[in-house]
Amino acid sequence: MDPADDVAAAPGGSPPLRVIPIAAEGAALYAASKKVYPRTIDGRFARWRWAMVFLTQAVFYGLPWIEWGSRQSVLFDLAARRFYLFGWVLYPQDLIYLAGLLVISALSLFLFTAVAGRLWCGFSCPQTVYTEIFLWVEQRIEGNRSARIRLDGDQLSMEKLVKKWFKHLVWIAIAAWTGFTFVGYFTPIRELGLAFVQTRMGSWEEFWVFFYGFATYGNAGFMREQVCKYMCPYARFQSAMFDRDTLIVSYDAQRGERRGPRRKDMDARAAGLGDCIDCALCVQVCPTGIDIRNGLQYECIGCGLCVDACNSVMDKVHLPRGLIRYDTQNGLAGRWSPAQVMRRVFRPRVLVYAGVLTLLVVGLLASLVTRTPLKVDVVRDRASLARLTEGGRLENVYRLQVMNATESVQRYRIEARGLDGLAIAGEGSVEVGPAESRWVPVRLQIMDGTASPGSHPIHFDVRQEQGGAQVSEKSVFMVPR
């Protein structure tokens, strides 16, 4: 076909329009996703990634097994509506701490992204961590990158069948243990393990063990970079947190181009070649399969493996490191030194994020340390607003929920104030077990006629008899007309 046939005249004398041929019948409209076979590389960033794998998984897998006194150190007991965090016992009324933690997490994400892009994605994200673990298993069973590509391209054989099945069995074991550990944060993990062995695990526990395990198996074993590229929302809105002074994995095109192979005895500069020898090693090690030499791309998770790969090549060809490096767009354009780049990295925006984050963390920790280990809720008896009792006394009935946020049995004294002659009918103390809550009926009385009709504000004072904890809660005393 003549290329001129692809150009049609546009109406009104506007520039010609390029006619795009429609795919022939039966042709695919979308290119199939190609499997990425990341190559193993050693270097500073690769070692940092594995250090974060060990750290995050030691915390995740190990924390539920640590005992704190006579209980699990970290346990979110949804059935009892109590959350145990080492020495702290939190109730649903402590939701403010969860809100504070979420705000701190969001600000941390903003700070890290403003400083150095997708650090979370490259080093700490569960998708990255478990993909790295699953890839390690795959490499140990199927071999290096070339062996895995060759194995997938071979015809079905006993060797291929054994390796593939063994790999998937190990993946399933890791995924199942991950799901079991996840549920162990909500059900005491030792009880969960015993129930699993005795095949009497609860239905919701079974569901979440298999659901979380299946999600780990599918995401880390099969979807891998597809999650980062197409499912993760962070990849889409990260550009709103980037600017030209954000550290990103960058290819120095001014130094690297024109790329191309060269002989050892060849004068590359005379031949018009840059430092990039076009070995494509940076592409082979990339977990998402991109070519960083094409510039900043949203698929880049900032793991730095291409930096390690390129530095190893530069060492072999006796050229300076840093052809691919962490740099800023302004730094690349202005050929800035590392010191100049870092001075611009810590710009006012970053300092504000860091200052606010520090204040929030300090405030949250101070609030947790100084919090009163006692919670009280007051509920009026709505069935009877007020009633007359023997002796001519007017009575209102309340229910107090007293929550003991300590690890020992506590006795609390209940008092009321706000009206002349206001007194508690019956015993004014209650005993509450460790990390428990108890509903206590309380009857308040005054002499009839000593208060005007209507609603009168009062206060319940609940204090710890063997300590200094004290809580005051508002309520009202109703006097009928």
C-alpha positions as CSV (number, residue, x, y, z in Angstrom):
1,M,0.0,0.0,0.0
2,D,1.2,3.5,-0.9
3,P,1.9,5.5,2.3
4,A,0.0,8.4,0.7
5,D,-3.1,6.3,0.9
6,D,-3.0,6.5,4.7
7,V,-3.4,10.4,4.6
8,A,-6.9,11.9,4.0
9,A,-7.7,15.5,3.5
10,A,-9.3,17.2,6.4
11,P,-12.2,19.5,5.9
12,G,-11.7,23.3,5.9
13,G,-8.1,23.1,4.8
14,S,-6.9,21.9,8.3
15,P,-3.8,19.7,8.5
16,P,-4.2,16.2,7.0
17,L,-5.5,13.5,9.3
18,R,-3.6,10.2,9.6
19,V,-5.9,7.3,8.9
20,I,-5.3,4.4,11.4
21,P,-6.1,1.0,9.7
22,I,-8.5,-1.1,11.7
23,A,-7.2,-4.5,12.8
24,A,-8.2,-7.3,10.6
25,E,-10.9,-9.7,11.7
26,G,-9.6,-12.1,14.3
27,A,-6.5,-9.9,15.2
28,A,-6.0,-9.0,18.9
29,L,-6.9,-5.5,19.8
30,Y,-4.7,-5.6,22.9
31,A,-1.2,-7.0,23.2
32,A,-1.0,-9.9,25.6
33,S,0.9,-9.3,28.8
34,K,4.4,-10.8,28.6
35,K,5.7,-12.6,31.6
36,V,8.6,-10.8,33.4
37,Y,11.6,-12.9,34.4
38,P,13.6,-10.7,36.8
39,R,17.3,-11.4,36.9
40,T,19.0,-11.8,40.2
41,I,21.5,-9.0,41.0
42,D,23.7,-8.2,43.9
43,G,24.3,-4.6,45.1
44,R,23.5,-2.1,47.8
45,F,19.9,-1.7,46.9
46,A,19.3,-5.4,46.4
47,R,20.8,-6.0,49.9
48,W,18.5,-3.2,51.4
49,R,15.5,-4.9,49.8
50,W,16.3,-8.2,51.4
51,A,17.0,-6.5,54.7
52,M,13.5,-5.1,54.6
53,V,12.1,-8.5,53.6
54,F,13.7,-10.1,56.7
55,L,12.7,-7.2,59.0
56,T,9.0,-7.0,57.9
57,Q,8.5,-10.7,57.9
58,A,10.2,-11.2,61.3
59,V,7.8,-8.6,62.7
60,F,4.7,-10.0,60.9
61,Y,5.3,-13.7,61.6
62,G,6.9,-13.3,65.0
63,L,4.8,-10.7,66.8
64,P,1.7,-12.9,67.4
65,W,3.9,-15.5,69.2
66,I,5.4,-13.1,71.7
67,E,3.8,-13.3,75.1
68,W,3.0,-10.3,77.3
69,G,2.3,-11.4,80.8
70,S,-0.4,-14.1,80.3
71,R,-1.6,-13.1,76.9
72,Q,-0.6,-12.4,73.4
73,S,1.4,-9.2,73.0
74,V,-0.6,-7.9,70.0
75,L,-4.2,-9.1,69.7
76,F,-7.2,-7.4,68.1
77,D,-10.0,-9.2,69.9
78,L,-13.0,-8.2,67.9
79,A,-15.4,-10.4,69.8
80,A,-14.6,-8.9,73.1
81,R,-14.1,-5.4,71.6
82,R,-10.7,-5.1,73.1
83,F,-7.3,-4.4,71.4
84,Y,-4.1,-5.5,73.2
85,L,-1.0,-3.7,72.2
86,F,1.8,-4.8,74.5
87,G,1.0,-3.1,77.8
88,W,-1.9,-1.1,76.5
89,V,-5.5,-2.2,76.4
90,L,-7.6,-0.2,74.0
91,Y,-11.4,-0.1,73.6
92,P,-13.6,1.1,70.7
93,Q,-13.8,4.4,72.6
94,D,-10.1,4.8,71.8
95,L,-10.8,5.1,68.1
96,I,-9.0,8.4,68.2
97,Y,-5.7,6.5,68.4
98,L,-6.5,4.6,65.2
99,A,-7.4,7.9,63.5
100,G,-4.1,9.3,64.6
101,L,-2.2,6.3,63.3
102,L,-3.9,6.6,59.9
103,V,-3.0,10.3,59.7
104,I,0.6,9.5,60.6
105,S,0.7,6.8,58.0
106,A,-0.6,9.1,55.3
107,L,1.8,11.9,56.2
108,S,4.7,9.4,56.2
109,L,3.7,8.4,52.7
110,F,3.6,12.0,51.6
111,L,7.0,12.7,53.2
112,F,8.8,9.6,51.8
113,T,7.3,10.2,48.3
114,A,8.3,13.9,48.3
115,V,11.8,12.9,49.3
116,A,12.5,9.9,47.2
117,G,9.5,8.7,45.2
118,R,8.1,5.2,45.7
119,L,10.3,4.0,48.5
120,W,7.4,2.2,50.1
121,C,6.7,0.3,46.9
122,G,10.3,-0.6,46.3
123,F,11.3,-1.8,49.7
124,S,8.4,-2.4,52.1
125,C,5.1,-2.9,50.3
126,P,3.7,-6.4,51.0
127,Q,3.2,-7.0,47.3
128,T,7.0,-6.3,46.8
129,V,8.0,-8.3,49.8
130,Y,6.0,-11.5,49.0
131,T,6.9,-11.3,45.3
132,E,10.6,-11.2,46.3
133,I,10.0,-14.3,48.5
134,F,8.1,-16.2,45.8
135,L,10.8,-15.3,43.2
136,W,13.5,-16.6,45.5
137,V,11.7,-19.9,45.8
138,E,11.2,-20.0,42.0
139,Q,14.9,-19.3,41.4
140,R,16.0,-22.0,43.8
141,I,13.8,-24.6,42.2
142,E,13.7,-23.7,38.5
143,G,17.1,-22.0,38.2
144,N,18.3,-18.6,37.0
145,R,16.5,-16.3,34.6
146,S,17.8,-18.1,31.4
147,A,16.8,-21.5,32.9
148,R,13.3,-20.3,33.8
149,I,12.7,-18.9,30.3
150,R,14.0,-22.1,28.8
151,L,11.9,-24.3,31.1
152,D,8.7,-22.4,30.3
153,G,9.4,-22.7,26.6
154,D,10.1,-26.5,26.7
155,Q,7.6,-29.1,26.0
156,L,5.9,-30.8,29.0
157,S,8.3,-33.3,30.6
158,M,8.7,-35.0,33.9
159,E,11.4,-32.5,34.9
160,K,9.2,-29.6,34.1
161,L,6.2,-31.2,35.9
162,V,8.2,-32.0,39.1
163,K,9.8,-28.5,39.3
164,K,6.5,-26.7,38.6
165,W,4.5,-28.7,41.1
166,F,7.2,-28.5,43.8
167,K,7.4,-24.7,43.3
168,H,3.6,-24.3,43.7
169,L,3.5,-26.6,46.8
170,V,6.1,-24.4,48.5
171,W,4.2,-21.2,47.4
172,I,1.0,-22.6,48.8
173,A,2.7,-23.5,52.1
174,I,4.1,-19.9,52.4
175,A,0.7,-18.4,51.5
176,A,-1.2,-20.7,53.9
177,W,1.2,-19.8,56.8
178,T,0.8,-16.1,55.9
179,G,-3.0,-16.4,56.1
180,F,-2.8,-18.3,59.3
181,T,-0.5,-15.6,60.8
182,F,-2.9,-12.9,59.7
183,V,-5.9,-14.4,61.4
184,G,-3.6,-15.0,64.5
185,Y,-3.7,-11.2,65.1
186,F,-7.5,-11.5,65.7
187,T,-7.8,-14.9,67.3
188,P,-5.1,-16.0,69.9
189,I,-2.6,-17.7,67.6
190,R,-1.9,-20.7,69.9
191,E,-5.7,-21.4,70.3
192,L,-6.0,-21.0,66.5
193,G,-3.2,-23.5,65.9
194,L,-4.7,-26.0,68.3
195,A,-8.2,-25.6,66.7
196,F,-6.5,-26.1,63.3
197,V,-4.9,-29.3,64.4
198,Q,-8.1,-30.6,66.0
199,T,-10.1,-29.5,62.8
200,R,-12.5,-27.4,64.9
201,M,-11.5,-24.0,63.5
202,G,-14.4,-21.5,63.3
203,S,-16.0,-20.8,59.9
204,W,-14.9,-17.1,59.7
205,E,-11.4,-18.1,60.7
206,E,-11.2,-20.7,58.0
207,F,-12.5,-18.2,55.5
208,W,-9.9,-15.5,56.3
209,V,-7.0,-18.0,56.5
210,F,-7.8,-19.3,53.0
211,F,-8.8,-15.9,51.6
212,Y,-5.7,-14.2,52.7
213,G,-3.6,-17.2,51.7
214,F,-5.2,-17.3,48.3
215,A,-4.6,-13.5,47.8
216,T,-0.9,-13.9,48.7
217,Y,-0.6,-16.9,46.4
218,G,-2.3,-15.2,43.5
219,N,-0.7,-11.7,43.8
220,A,2.9,-12.8,44.6
221,G,2.9,-15.9,42.4
222,F,1.0,-14.9,39.3
223,M,0.0,-11.3,39.1
224,R,3.2,-9.8,40.5
225,E,4.0,-6.6,38.6
226,Q,0.5,-6.4,37.2
227,V,-0.7,-5.4,40.7
228,C,1.8,-2.6,40.8
229,K,1.1,-1.4,37.3
230,Y,-2.7,-1.7,37.0
231,M,-4.3,-2.3,40.4
232,C,-2.4,-0.2,42.9
233,P,-3.9,3.3,43.2
234,Y,-0.6,4.7,44.5
235,A,0.9,4.3,41.0
236,R,-1.8,6.6,39.7
237,F,-1.7,9.5,42.1
238,Q,2.0,9.5,42.9
239,S,2.6,12.2,40.4
240,A,0.6,14.6,42.5
241,M,3.3,14.2,45.3
242,F,6.3,14.4,42.9
243,D,8.1,17.5,41.8
244,R,11.4,18.3,40.1
245,D,13.3,18.0,43.3
246,T,12.1,14.5,44.2
247,L,14.8,11.8,44.2
248,I,13.9,9.2,41.5
249,V,15.7,6.4,39.8
250,S,17.1,8.3,36.7
251,Y,19.1,7.4,33.6
252,D,21.7,10.1,32.7
253,A,20.9,10.4,29.0
254,Q,23.5,13.2,28.5
255,R,26.2,10.8,29.6
256,G,24.8,7.6,28.3
257,E,23.6,8.4,24.7
258,R,24.3,7.5,22.0
259,R,24.2,3.9,23.5
260,G,25.7,0.9,21.8
261,P,28.2,-1.9,22.2
262,R,31.9,-1.3,21.7
263,R,35.2,-3.3,21.6
264,K,37.8,-2.9,24.4
265,D,40.3,-1.3,22.0
266,M,37.6,1.1,20.6
267,D,37.6,4.8,21.3
268,A,33.9,5.2,22.2
269,R,34.0,9.0,22.2
270,A,35.5,9.2,18.8
271,A,32.8,6.9,17.6
272,G,30.1,9.2,19.0
273,L,29.1,6.7,21.7
274,G,28.1,7.4,25.3
275,D,28.7,5.3,28.4
276,C,25.7,3.0,27.9
277,I,26.8,-0.2,26.2
278,D,23.2,-1.2,25.6
279,C,23.5,-4.5,27.6
280,A,19.9,-4.3,28.7
281,L,20.8,-5.6,32.1
282,C,18.9,-2.8,33.7
283,V,15.7,-4.1,32.0
284,Q,16.4,-7.7,32.9
285,V,16.6,-7.0,36.7
286,C,13.5,-4.7,36.8
287,P,10.7,-6.4,38.7
288,T,8.1,-4.5,36.5
289,G,9.9,-5.1,33.2
290,I,10.4,-1.5,32.2
291,D,13.3,0.2,30.6
292,I,14.4,3.0,32.9
293,R,16.4,4.6,29.9
294,N,13.0,5.7,28.5
295,G,12.6,8.2,31.4
296,L,10.4,8.5,34.4
297,Q,7.5,6.0,34.2
298,Y,4.7,5.4,36.6
299,E,5.5,1.6,36.6
300,C,8.8,2.3,38.3
301,I,8.6,1.2,41.9
302,G,12.0,2.9,42.8
303,C,13.6,-0.4,44.0
304,G,17.1,0.7,42.6
305,L,17.9,-2.8,41.2
306,C,18.7,-1.2,37.8
307,V,21.2,1.1,39.7
308,D,23.0,-2.0,41.1
309,A,23.0,-3.7,37.6
310,C,24.3,-0.6,35.8
311,N,27.0,0.0,38.4
312,S,28.3,-3.6,38.1
313,V,28.5,-3.1,34.3
314,M,30.3,0.3,34.7
315,D,32.8,-1.4,37.0
316,K,33.5,-4.1,34.3
317,V,34.1,-1.6,31.5
318,H,36.1,0.8,33.8
319,L,33.7,3.7,33.6
320,P,32.4,5.8,36.5
321,R,29.4,4.6,38.4
322,G,26.1,6.5,38.4
323,L,24.9,6.3,34.8
324,I,21.7,5.1,36.4
325,R,21.3,6.6,39.9
326,Y,18.9,8.3,42.4
327,D,18.8,11.9,41.2
328,T,16.3,14.7,40.7
329,Q,15.0,16.1,37.4
330,N,16.5,19.5,38.3
331,G,19.8,17.8,39.3
332,L,20.0,16.0,36.0
333,A,19.2,19.1,34.0
334,G,21.6,21.3,35.9
335,R,24.4,18.7,36.3
336,W,24.3,19.3,40.0
337,S,26.7,17.6,42.5
338,P,25.2,15.2,45.1
339,A,25.5,17.9,47.8
340,Q,23.5,20.4,45.7
341,V,20.9,17.8,45.0
342,M,20.4,17.0,48.7
343,R,20.2,20.6,49.6
344,R,17.2,21.0,47.3
345,V,15.7,17.6,48.4
346,F,15.2,19.0,51.9
347,R,13.1,21.8,50.7
348,P,10.3,23.7,52.7
349,R,7.7,21.2,51.7
350,V,9.7,18.3,53.1
351,L,10.6,20.1,56.3
352,V,6.9,21.0,56.9
353,Y,5.9,17.3,56.4
354,A,8.7,16.2,58.7
355,G,7.8,18.8,61.4
356,V,4.1,18.0,61.4
357,L,4.8,14.2,61.4
358,T,7.2,14.5,64.4
359,L,4.6,16.5,66.3
360,L,1.9,14.0,65.6
361,V,4.1,11.0,66.6
362,V,5.2,12.6,69.8
363,G,1.7,13.7,70.6
364,L,0.2,10.2,70.0
365,L,2.9,8.5,72.1
366,A,2.5,11.0,74.9
367,S,-1.3,10.5,74.8
368,L,-0.9,6.8,75.0
369,V,1.6,6.9,77.9
370,T,-0.5,9.4,80.0
371,R,-3.9,8.0,79.1
372,T,-6.2,7.1,82.0
373,P,-6.6,3.3,82.3
374,L,-10.3,3.6,82.9
375,K,-13.3,4.2,80.7
376,V,-16.8,5.0,81.8
377,D,-20.0,5.3,79.7
378,V,-23.3,6.5,81.3
379,V,-26.7,5.3,79.9
380,R,-30.0,6.5,81.5
381,D,-32.8,4.1,82.0
382,R,-35.3,5.3,79.4
383,A,-38.1,3.0,80.6
384,S,-38.6,5.2,83.6
385,L,-37.5,8.9,83.7
386,A,-38.1,9.3,87.4
387,R,-40.0,7.6,90.2
388,L,-40.9,8.2,93.9
389,T,-39.6,5.7,96.4
390,E,-40.4,5.0,100.0
391,G,-39.4,7.9,102.3
392,G,-40.4,10.5,99.8
393,R,-37.3,10.3,97.7
394,L,-37.2,11.0,93.9
395,E,-35.0,8.4,92.0
396,N,-33.4,8.2,88.6
397,V,-31.9,4.9,87.4
398,Y,-28.7,4.7,85.3
399,R,-26.4,2.1,83.9
400,L,-22.7,2.7,84.0
401,Q,-20.3,0.7,81.8
402,V,-17.0,0.7,83.7
403,M,-14.0,-0.5,81.6
404,N,-10.8,-1.6,83.3
405,A,-7.9,-0.9,80.9
406,T,-5.2,-2.4,83.2
407,E,-3.9,-6.0,83.5
408,S,-5.0,-6.5,87.1
409,V,-8.3,-6.6,89.1
410,Q,-9.4,-3.1,90.1
411,R,-12.0,-1.7,92.5
412,Y,-13.7,1.6,91.7
413,R,-15.6,4.0,93.8
414,I,-18.7,5.6,92.2
415,E,-19.9,9.1,93.4
416,A,-22.3,11.6,92.0
417,R,-22.6,15.4,92.3
418,G,-24.5,18.3,90.9
419,L,-27.6,18.6,93.1
420,D,-28.1,19.2,96.8
421,G,-28.6,16.0,98.7
422,L,-27.8,13.8,95.7
423,A,-26.8,10.3,96.9
424,I,-26.3,6.8,95.5
425,A,-28.8,4.2,96.8
426,G,-26.9,1.0,97.6
427,E,-23.3,0.1,97.3
428,G,-21.2,2.8,95.6
429,S,-18.3,0.6,94.5
430,V,-17.7,-2.1,91.9
431,E,-14.9,-4.6,91.2
432,V,-13.8,-5.2,87.5
433,G,-11.5,-7.9,86.3
434,P,-8.3,-7.3,84.3
435,A,-9.0,-5.8,80.8
436,E,-12.7,-6.3,81.3
437,S,-15.8,-4.1,81.3
438,R,-18.8,-4.4,83.5
439,W,-22.3,-2.8,83.4
440,V,-23.3,-1.4,86.8
441,P,-26.9,-0.3,87.7
442,V,-26.8,2.9,89.7
443,R,-29.8,4.6,91.5
444,L,-29.5,8.3,92.3
445,Q,-31.9,9.8,94.8
446,I,-32.8,13.3,96.1
447,M,-35.6,14.4,98.5
448,D,-38.7,15.1,96.6
449,G,-39.3,18.9,96.3
450,T,-35.7,20.0,96.8
451,A,-35.2,20.6,93.0
452,S,-37.3,22.4,90.5
453,P,-39.0,20.4,87.7
454,G,-36.9,19.8,84.6
455,S,-33.5,18.4,83.6
456,H,-30.6,19.1,85.9
457,P,-27.0,18.4,84.9
458,I,-25.0,16.1,87.1
459,H,-21.6,14.3,87.1
460,F,-20.6,10.8,87.8
461,D,-17.1,10.5,89.3
462,V,-15.5,7.1,89.1
463,R,-12.1,6.7,90.7
464,Q,-9.7,3.8,91.3
465,E,-9.5,2.9,94.9
466,Q,-5.9,1.7,94.8
467,G,-4.6,4.3,92.3
468,G,-5.0,7.7,91.0
469,A,-7.1,7.0,87.9
470,Q,-10.4,9.0,87.9
471,V,-13.0,9.7,85.2
472,S,-15.9,12.2,85.3
473,E,-18.9,11.7,83.0
474,K,-21.8,14.1,82.5
475,S,-25.5,13.1,82.7
476,V,-28.8,14.6,83.7
477,F,-31.2,14.1,86.6
478,M,-34.9,14.4,85.7
479,V,-37.4,16.0,88.0
480,P,-41.0,15.5,86.8
481,R,-43.5,18.4,86.8
